[in-house]
Amino acid sequence: MKMYSVFVLAALACASVPMAVAQSKDDALSQNEIEELRDAAFVPADRIQAYEKILDTRERTIEELLAKPRHVTFGEDMHDAMDQFGAIADEMNDNLDELNAQHRDLRKVLPKLVKATERWTTVLRAPGEDDAYKVVRRIALDAVKDTHDMALEMESSEEAYFKVHPEAAKEEKTRKDNPHAPE
């Protein structure tokens, strides 16, 4: 009986890990931000712009924390802000990967995204080193670097792709003009 209890407890512990990870990712976004992403889901450029807007909000949160006098929960607050930043940037990277594989036209938003990543990197580096947020800061910086590198690579590959496939550019325009039409 004792062995069975240990097995059940181990199984429950393993089953709860994915739920905890999923829950923490959901916590990174507010309900309004989730709705914004849902509304922008049908137009790839709008989706990336929505992610950019959300990350700009987290950027302002970090800047506000830095502008105020340090308080007892500064390390914890900075940890949470950087953790959210990293999770959202990582989710945006997943979207960029998917959109790149589908050859969706992001040529207009990619240059703005590259500039935003440079700004975000500066903000993420602004707070001094602190053990309270050292790991999540590194994760957030890595996610932003991945975004930057991916956006630069996509800029050149999309230009080449749509030059060779002008019909794909026309299809993208049609999709953008009528996002709810079946594909």
Secondary structure in CASP SS format (residue, H / E / C, confidence):
PFRMAT SS
TARGET T0000
AUTHOR 0000-0000-0000
METHOD secondary structure of the structure
MODEL  1
M C 1.00
K H 1.00
M H 1.00
Y H 1.00
S H 1.00
V H 1.00
F H 1.00
V H 1.00
L H 1.00
A H 1.00
A H 1.00
L H 1.00
A H 1.00
C H 1.00
A H 1.00
S H 1.00
V H 1.00
P H 1.00
M H 1.00
A H 1.00
V H 1.00
A H 1.00
Q H 1.00
S H 1.00
K H 1.00
D H 1.00
D H 1.00
A C 1.00
L C 1.00
S C 1.00
Q H 1.00
N H 1.00
E H 1.00
I H 1.00
E H 1.00
E H 1.00
L H 1.00
R H 1.00
D H 1.00
A C 1.00
A C 1.00
F C 1.00
V C 1.00
P H 1.00
A H 1.00
D H 1.00
R H 1.00
I H 1.00
Q H 1.00
A H 1.00
Y H 1.00
E H 1.00
K H 1.00
I H 1.00
L H 1.00
D H 1.00
T H 1.00
R H 1.00
E H 1.00
R H 1.00
T H 1.00
I H 1.00
E H 1.00
E H 1.00
L H 1.00
L H 1.00
A H 1.00
K C 1.00
P C 1.00
R C 1.00
H C 1.00
V C 1.00
T C 1.00
F H 1.00
G H 1.00
E H 1.00
D H 1.00
M H 1.00
H H 1.00
D H 1.00
A H 1.00
M H 1.00
D H 1.00
Q H 1.00
F H 1.00
G H 1.00
A H 1.00
I H 1.00
A H 1.00
D H 1.00
E H 1.00
M H 1.00
N H 1.00
D H 1.00
N H 1.00
L H 1.00
D H 1.00
E H 1.00
L H 1.00
N H 1.00
A H 1.00
Q C 1.00
H C 1.00
R C 1.00
D C 1.00
L C 1.00
R C 1.00
K C 1.00
V C 1.00
L H 1.00
P H 1.00
K H 1.00
L H 1.00
V H 1.00
K H 1.00
A H 1.00
T H 1.00
E H 1.00
R H 1.00
W H 1.00
T H 1.00
T H 1.00
V H 1.00
L H 1.00
R H 1.00
A C 1.00
P C 1.00
G C 1.00
E C 1.00
D C 1.00
D C 1.00
A C 1.00
Y C 1.00
K H 1.00
V H 1.00
V H 1.00
R H 1.00
R H 1.00
I H 1.00
A H 1.00
L H 1.00
D H 1.00
A H 1.00
V H 1.00
K H 1.00
D H 1.00
T H 1.00
H H 1.00
D H 1.00
M H 1.00
A H 1.00
L H 1.00
E H 1.00
M H 1.00
E H 1.00
S H 1.00
S H 1.00
E H 1.00
E H 1.00
A H 1.00
Y H 1.00
F H 1.00
K H 1.00
V H 1.00
H C 1.00
P H 1.00
E H 1.00
A H 1.00
A H 1.00
K H 1.00
E H 1.00
E H 1.00
K H 1.00
T H 1.00
R H 1.00
K H 1.00
D H 1.00
N C 1.00
P C 1.00
H C 1.00
A C 1.00
P C 1.00
E C 1.00
END
